[in-house]
């Protein structure tokens, strides 16, 4: 299971990947949108590596694409539910919405929905709106951007507007074509926060806030001023529950950057050693485990974990990996 796609974007991935890791750990609801073949499921599988292993992970799919057996071997507590296809409608299997409701009876778990495209959307959003899902929720959906997701969920799948607000982040992935249109690249084209203080249309009522934006001319992902200046309700809500971060935006950004620098270091190490296996799931998972070990050691010794110290200790660990 190769996660090179996650690392290939030609920019300093610190803010982008660090932000996603921060929000996955912070039990947010995240939809990955894009057209067919844009890399939605690849990115979803990569983000699943960022889930904390102490929680059960439940996947709900009509077509089994997520490599749950690989996650199980890596130490994740996985439960895979195969549900009825919205297209073929196999009678022997439970419907997608029944699958979602079944997960609610299984306790505190992270929920991964392979693709949000039918009746399961209403059940999913009803559960998210009332707080029945207390951990991370992620899934993929067809749509080119944040507004395309809103249009799909509300107008096509008939989810109420108020329920759609349960979405925290929309990560857009797209295929970017070359000038001669002969080649294309898969890219994360934006990370958008869904605000809660709008009524009818989030596009015209400032309900969407770009936290990271793609520059097609430079092939770069850049953090927005809203993110850098602390204008993210989602990130603030996560931070408010952690003593070291509450009310300290500099500490929040320091942690986000440290997470991203760890993933960036893995990419650089793979290039330097010419060993692509460092970009695969097994090593990425062990590196994430190492991050949490470092955090524990720093807090025990110094009472806090600053980004520079996290990165320094991680670099020492990574240096010995050949």
C-alpha positions as CSV (number, residue, x, y, z in Angstrom):
1,X,0.0,0.0,0.0
2,X,1.9,3.0,-1.3
3,X,1.2,6.5,-0.1
4,X,3.5,8.3,-2.3
5,X,0.6,10.4,-3.7
6,X,0.2,12.1,-0.3
7,X,3.8,13.3,-0.4
8,X,4.2,14.2,-4.1
9,X,2.7,17.7,-4.1
10,X,5.5,20.1,-4.9
11,X,5.4,22.3,-1.9
12,X,6.4,22.4,1.8
13,X,3.7,20.0,3.0
14,X,4.1,21.1,6.6
15,X,0.9,23.2,7.0
16,X,-1.2,21.1,4.7
17,X,-0.4,17.7,6.1
18,X,0.0,19.0,9.7
19,X,-3.4,20.6,9.6
20,X,-5.1,17.4,8.3
21,X,-3.3,15.3,11.0
22,X,-4.3,17.8,13.7
23,X,-8.0,17.7,12.6
24,X,-8.1,13.9,12.2
25,X,-6.8,13.5,15.7
26,X,-9.2,16.2,16.9
27,X,-12.2,14.1,16.0
28,X,-13.5,16.2,13.1
29,X,-15.8,15.4,10.2
30,X,-13.9,15.4,6.9
31,X,-15.2,14.9,3.4
32,X,-12.7,14.3,0.6
33,X,-14.2,15.6,-2.7
34,X,-13.1,15.2,-6.3
35,X,-13.9,13.8,-9.7
36,X,-13.4,10.1,-10.7
37,X,-9.8,9.1,-10.5
38,X,-8.7,12.2,-8.7
39,X,-7.3,10.2,-5.7
40,X,-10.1,10.5,-3.2
41,X,-9.8,6.9,-1.8
42,X,-6.0,7.1,-1.9
43,X,-6.1,10.2,0.3
44,X,-8.8,8.8,2.6
45,X,-6.6,5.7,3.2
46,X,-3.6,7.8,3.9
47,X,-5.6,10.0,6.4
48,X,-6.7,6.8,8.2
49,X,-3.1,6.2,9.2
50,X,-3.4,9.4,11.3
51,X,-6.2,7.9,13.4
52,X,-5.1,7.0,16.9
53,X,-4.9,3.2,17.4
54,X,-6.7,3.2,20.7
55,X,-10.1,3.7,18.9
56,X,-11.9,1.2,16.8
57,X,-12.2,2.1,13.2
58,X,-15.4,1.1,11.3
59,X,-15.5,1.2,7.5
60,X,-18.8,1.2,5.6
61,X,-18.4,0.5,1.9
62,X,-20.5,-1.0,-0.9
63,X,-17.4,-1.7,-3.0
64,X,-14.5,-2.8,-0.8
65,X,-11.6,-0.5,-1.7
66,X,-10.1,0.4,1.6
67,X,-7.3,-2.1,2.5
68,X,-8.6,-2.9,6.0
69,X,-6.4,-6.0,6.2
70,X,-3.3,-3.9,6.0
71,X,-4.5,-1.6,8.8
72,X,-5.3,-4.6,10.9
73,X,-1.7,-5.9,10.5
74,X,-0.5,-2.4,11.5
75,X,-2.3,-2.6,14.8
76,X,-5.5,-0.8,14.1
77,X,-8.8,-2.2,15.5
78,X,-10.7,-2.5,12.3
79,X,-14.3,-3.5,11.5
80,X,-15.4,-3.6,7.9
81,X,-19.1,-3.5,7.0
82,X,-20.0,-4.4,3.4
83,X,-23.3,-2.8,2.5
84,X,-25.8,-2.9,-0.3
85,X,-24.7,-1.1,-3.4
86,X,-26.8,1.9,-4.4
87,X,-26.4,0.7,-8.0
88,X,-26.8,-3.1,-8.0
89,X,-28.8,-3.4,-4.7
90,X,-27.8,-6.8,-3.6
91,X,-30.7,-8.1,-1.4
92,X,-28.5,-10.2,0.9
93,X,-26.7,-7.2,2.3
94,X,-27.8,-4.5,4.6
95,X,-28.5,-1.1,3.1
96,X,-26.0,1.7,3.5
97,X,-28.2,3.7,5.9
98,X,-28.7,0.5,8.0
99,X,-24.9,0.1,8.0
100,X,-24.5,3.6,9.4
101,X,-27.0,3.1,12.1
102,X,-25.4,-0.2,13.0
103,X,-22.1,1.6,13.7
104,X,-23.9,3.9,16.2
105,X,-24.6,0.9,18.4
106,X,-20.9,-0.1,18.5
107,X,-19.7,2.5,20.9
108,X,-16.9,5.1,20.6
109,X,-15.4,4.5,17.1
110,X,-14.0,6.4,14.1
111,X,-16.3,6.0,11.1
112,X,-15.0,5.8,7.5
113,X,-17.6,5.9,4.7
114,X,-16.1,4.7,1.4
115,X,-18.4,7.0,-0.6
116,X,-21.3,9.2,0.4
117,X,-23.7,8.8,-2.5
118,X,-27.2,7.6,-1.5
119,X,-29.6,7.1,1.4
120,X,-26.7,6.7,3.9
121,X,-26.1,10.5,3.6
122,X,-29.2,11.3,5.7
123,X,-28.4,8.8,8.3
124,X,-24.8,9.9,8.5
125,X,-25.7,13.6,8.9
126,X,-28.5,13.0,11.4
127,X,-26.0,11.1,13.6
128,X,-23.3,13.8,13.2
129,X,-25.8,16.6,13.9
130,X,-26.9,15.2,17.2
131,X,-23.4,14.2,18.3
132,X,-24.0,10.5,18.1
133,X,-20.6,10.1,16.5
134,X,-18.1,11.3,19.0
135,X,-15.0,10.5,17.1
136,X,-13.5,11.2,13.7
137,X,-15.8,10.8,10.6
138,X,-14.3,10.7,7.1
139,X,-15.6,9.8,3.7
140,X,-15.4,10.6,0.0
141,X,-17.9,12.2,-2.3
142,X,-18.1,13.4,-5.9
143,X,-17.7,17.1,-6.3
144,X,-15.0,19.5,-7.6
145,X,-15.0,21.9,-4.7
146,X,-16.6,22.8,-1.4
147,X,-19.7,24.3,-3.0
148,X,-20.0,21.2,-5.3
149,X,-20.2,19.1,-2.2
150,X,-22.8,21.3,-0.6
151,X,-24.9,21.1,-3.8
152,X,-24.5,17.3,-4.0
153,X,-25.4,16.7,-0.3
154,X,-28.2,19.1,0.0
155,X,-29.8,19.2,-3.4
156,X,-29.1,15.7,-4.7
157,X,-29.1,13.6,-1.5
158,X,-31.7,15.7,0.3
159,X,-29.8,16.3,3.5
160,X,-31.2,19.4,5.3
161,X,-29.0,22.5,5.2
162,X,-28.8,22.6,9.0
163,X,-27.4,19.0,9.0
164,X,-24.8,19.8,6.4
165,X,-23.2,22.2,8.9
166,X,-22.0,19.1,10.7
167,X,-19.3,18.9,8.1
168,X,-16.1,20.5,9.5
169,X,-13.6,20.2,6.6
170,X,-13.8,19.6,2.8
171,X,-10.6,18.5,1.2
172,X,-10.7,18.9,-2.5
173,X,-8.6,16.8,-4.8
174,X,-8.4,17.2,-8.6
175,X,-6.5,16.2,-11.6
176,X,-4.5,19.1,-13.0
177,X,-3.7,19.0,-16.7
178,X,-0.6,20.2,-18.4
179,X,-0.8,23.1,-20.9
180,X,-0.7,20.6,-23.8
181,X,-3.3,18.5,-22.0
182,X,-1.2,15.3,-22.6
183,X,-0.3,14.8,-18.9
184,X,-2.1,15.3,-15.6
185,X,-1.2,15.4,-11.9
186,X,-3.3,14.5,-8.9
187,X,-3.3,17.4,-6.5
188,X,-4.9,18.5,-3.2
189,X,-6.5,21.7,-4.5
190,X,-7.8,23.1,-1.2
191,X,-8.8,22.5,2.4
192,X,-12.0,24.4,3.2
193,X,-13.7,24.9,6.6
194,X,-17.5,24.8,6.8
195,X,-18.7,27.5,9.2
196,X,-21.9,27.2,11.2
197,X,-23.3,30.7,11.1
198,X,-25.2,30.8,7.7
199,X,-28.8,30.0,6.8
200,X,-29.4,29.3,3.1
201,X,-26.3,29.4,1.0
202,X,-22.7,29.0,2.5
203,X,-21.1,30.5,-0.7
204,X,-22.9,33.8,-0.4
205,X,-23.0,33.9,3.4
206,X,-19.3,33.3,4.1
207,X,-20.0,29.8,5.2
208,X,-16.8,28.5,3.4
209,X,-13.4,29.6,4.6
210,X,-10.3,28.4,2.7
211,X,-7.6,27.3,5.1
212,X,-5.2,26.1,2.4
213,X,-5.4,27.2,-1.2
214,X,-3.7,25.8,-4.4
215,X,-1.7,28.0,-6.7
216,X,-1.9,26.3,-10.1
217,X,0.8,28.4,-11.7
218,X,3.4,27.6,-9.0
219,X,2.0,24.1,-8.2
220,X,2.0,25.1,-4.5
221,X,-0.4,24.8,-1.6
222,X,-0.4,27.9,0.5
223,X,-1.9,28.5,4.0
224,X,-4.5,31.2,3.9
225,X,-4.3,34.3,6.1
226,X,-7.4,33.0,7.9
227,X,-5.4,30.0,9.1
228,X,-2.2,31.8,9.9
229,X,-4.1,34.5,11.9
230,X,-6.2,32.1,13.9
231,X,-9.5,32.6,12.0
232,X,-10.4,28.9,12.1
233,X,-13.3,27.8,14.3
234,X,-12.6,24.2,13.8
235,X,-8.9,24.4,14.8
236,X,-9.8,26.7,17.7
237,X,-12.4,24.2,19.0
238,X,-9.9,21.4,18.9
239,X,-7.3,23.5,20.7
240,X,-9.8,24.6,23.4
241,X,-9.9,21.1,24.7
242,X,-6.1,20.8,25.2
243,X,-4.5,22.7,28.1
244,X,-1.3,23.5,26.2
245,X,-3.1,25.0,23.2
246,X,-6.2,26.7,24.6
247,X,-6.0,30.4,23.9
248,X,-2.4,30.1,22.5
249,X,-2.6,30.2,18.7
250,X,1.2,30.3,18.4
251,X,1.4,27.0,20.2
252,X,-1.3,25.5,17.9
253,X,0.5,26.5,14.8
254,X,3.7,25.3,16.2
255,X,2.2,21.8,16.7
256,X,0.6,21.8,13.3
257,X,3.9,22.7,11.7
258,X,5.8,20.1,13.7
259,X,3.4,17.4,12.6
260,X,3.8,18.5,9.0
261,X,7.6,18.6,9.3
262,X,7.6,15.0,10.4
263,X,5.8,13.9,7.3
264,X,7.9,16.2,5.2
265,X,11.1,14.6,6.8
266,X,9.8,11.1,5.8
267,X,9.4,12.3,2.2
268,X,12.9,13.8,2.2
269,X,14.4,10.7,3.8
270,X,12.8,8.5,1.1
271,X,14.3,10.6,-1.6
272,X,17.7,10.8,0.0
273,X,18.0,7.1,0.5
274,X,16.2,6.3,-2.8
275,X,14.0,4.0,-0.8
276,X,10.3,4.4,-1.7
277,X,9.3,1.9,1.1
278,X,9.6,4.8,3.5
279,X,6.5,6.3,1.9
280,X,4.4,3.2,2.4
281,X,1.9,2.5,5.2
282,X,4.1,0.4,7.4
283,X,6.8,2.9,7.9
284,X,4.4,5.9,8.0
285,X,2.5,4.2,10.8
286,X,5.6,3.5,12.8
287,X,6.7,7.1,12.3
288,X,3.4,8.4,13.7
289,X,3.7,6.0,16.7
290,X,7.2,7.5,17.2
291,X,5.7,11.1,17.2
292,X,3.4,10.1,20.1
293,X,6.3,8.5,22.0
294,X,8.3,11.7,21.6
295,X,5.4,13.8,22.9
296,X,5.1,11.6,26.0
297,X,8.8,11.8,26.7
298,X,9.0,15.6,26.3
299,X,5.9,16.2,28.5
300,X,7.3,13.9,31.1
301,X,10.7,15.6,31.1
302,X,9.9,19.3,30.4
303,X,6.1,19.6,31.0
304,X,5.5,20.6,27.3
305,X,6.4,19.6,23.8
306,X,7.6,22.4,21.6
307,X,7.8,21.8,17.8
308,X,11.6,22.3,17.5
309,X,12.2,19.6,20.2
310,X,9.7,17.2,18.6
311,X,11.4,17.6,15.2
312,X,14.9,17.3,16.7
313,X,14.1,14.0,18.4
314,X,12.2,12.7,15.4
315,X,15.2,13.5,13.1
316,X,17.5,11.4,15.5
317,X,15.1,8.5,15.2
318,X,14.8,8.8,11.4
319,X,18.5,9.1,10.9
320,X,19.0,5.5,11.9
321,X,16.4,4.2,9.4
322,X,18.0,2.8,6.2
